Amino acid sequence: QVQLVESGGGLVQPGGSLRLSCVASGSIFSDDSMHWYRQAPGKQREWIALISGDGSTTYARSVKGRFTISRDNAKNTVYLQMNSLKPEDTAVYYCYARTTWGQGALVTVSS
């Protein structure tokens, strides 16, 4: 069984930055792929980033060049660095691995 706990959400102005963290515990391994998704108000949940066990990364077009996913296997933690944030990035951000979702972290981009 896997548990995922996100943190780091909050209110940020357009153009600002924020870093989300996702701490994993339980039956999860350094070679597992980890994902970030987000769900904006009134919209479906969308995939935005992946980091594989070998450290390779893939991004959705909507965030590529602005967001960076990384991992620290020693800390069982995955990060999502978000730069140049836009109001349309406002959403609940979720960590996902091994069919398990975290509880989500709210990110609000507003002036």
C-alpha positions as CSV (number, residue, x, y, z in Angstrom):
1,Q,0.0,0.0,0.0
2,V,1.2,3.5,-0.9
3,Q,0.5,6.8,0.7
4,L,1.1,10.1,-0.9
5,V,1.0,13.5,0.8
6,E,1.3,16.8,-1.1
7,S,2.3,20.1,0.4
8,G,3.4,23.6,-0.8
9,G,0.2,24.9,-2.3
10,G,-1.0,28.5,-1.7
11,L,-1.8,31.8,-3.2
12,V,0.7,33.4,-5.7
13,Q,0.6,36.3,-8.0
14,P,0.8,35.9,-11.8
15,G,4.4,35.5,-12.9
16,G,5.3,34.1,-9.5
17,S,6.7,30.7,-8.5
18,L,5.7,27.9,-6.2
19,R,7.2,24.5,-5.4
20,L,5.0,21.5,-4.5
21,S,6.3,18.4,-2.7
22,C,4.9,14.9,-2.6
23,V,6.1,12.6,0.1
24,A,5.6,8.9,-0.6
25,S,5.5,6.1,2.0
26,G,4.6,2.4,1.9
27,S,5.2,0.0,-0.9
28,I,6.9,2.4,-3.3
29,F,10.3,2.2,-4.9
30,S,12.9,4.4,-6.4
31,D,12.2,2.9,-9.9
32,D,8.5,3.7,-9.8
33,S,7.2,6.4,-12.1
34,M,5.7,9.4,-10.4
35,H,3.1,11.8,-11.9
36,W,1.6,15.2,-11.2
37,Y,-2.0,15.9,-12.3
38,R,-4.2,18.9,-11.7
39,Q,-7.9,19.7,-11.7
40,A,-9.1,23.2,-12.3
41,P,-12.6,24.3,-11.1
42,G,-15.3,22.8,-13.3
43,K,-12.8,20.9,-15.4
44,Q,-11.6,17.3,-15.7
45,R,-8.4,16.2,-14.0
46,E,-5.4,16.5,-16.4
47,W,-2.0,14.9,-16.4
48,I,0.9,17.5,-16.4
49,A,4.2,15.8,-15.7
50,L,5.9,12.5,-15.2
51,I,9.3,11.4,-13.8
52,S,10.4,7.9,-14.5
53,G,12.6,5.7,-12.2
54,D,15.6,6.5,-14.4
55,G,14.9,10.3,-13.9
56,S,13.6,11.0,-17.4
57,T,10.8,13.5,-17.5
58,T,7.8,14.3,-19.7
59,Y,5.5,17.3,-19.6
60,A,2.1,18.3,-20.9
61,R,2.3,21.1,-23.5
62,S,0.5,23.5,-21.2
63,V,3.3,23.5,-18.6
64,K,6.4,22.6,-20.6
65,G,9.2,25.1,-20.2
66,R,7.6,26.5,-17.0
67,F,7.3,23.5,-14.7
68,T,10.0,21.1,-13.6
69,I,9.4,17.7,-12.0
70,S,12.2,16.2,-9.9
71,R,12.7,13.5,-7.3
72,D,14.8,12.8,-4.3
73,N,14.8,9.1,-3.7
74,A,16.6,9.3,-0.4
75,K,13.7,11.4,0.9
76,N,11.0,9.5,-1.1
77,T,9.9,12.9,-2.3
78,V,8.8,14.2,-5.7
79,Y,8.8,17.9,-6.4
80,L,7.0,20.2,-8.9
81,Q,8.7,23.5,-9.4
82,M,6.2,25.9,-11.0
83,N,7.5,29.2,-12.6
84,S,5.9,31.9,-14.6
85,L,2.5,31.0,-13.1
86,K,-0.7,32.1,-14.9
87,P,-4.2,32.4,-13.6
88,E,-5.1,29.4,-15.7
89,D,-2.7,27.3,-13.6
90,T,-5.2,27.7,-10.7
91,A,-6.1,24.1,-9.7
92,V,-5.8,21.4,-7.1
93,Y,-2.6,19.6,-7.8
94,Y,-2.3,15.8,-7.2
95,C,0.6,13.4,-7.0
96,Y,0.0,9.9,-8.4
97,A,1.8,6.6,-8.3
98,R,1.0,2.9,-8.2
99,T,-2.8,3.6,-8.7
100,T,-2.7,5.8,-5.6
101,W,-3.7,9.5,-5.4
102,G,-2.6,12.1,-2.9
103,Q,-5.1,14.3,-1.2
104,G,-4.2,17.3,-3.4
105,A,-2.7,20.8,-2.9
106,L,-4.6,23.9,-3.9
107,V,-2.7,26.4,-6.0
108,T,-4.3,29.8,-6.7
109,V,-2.8,32.2,-9.1
110,S,-4.3,35.6,-8.7
111,S,-3.5,39.3,-8.2
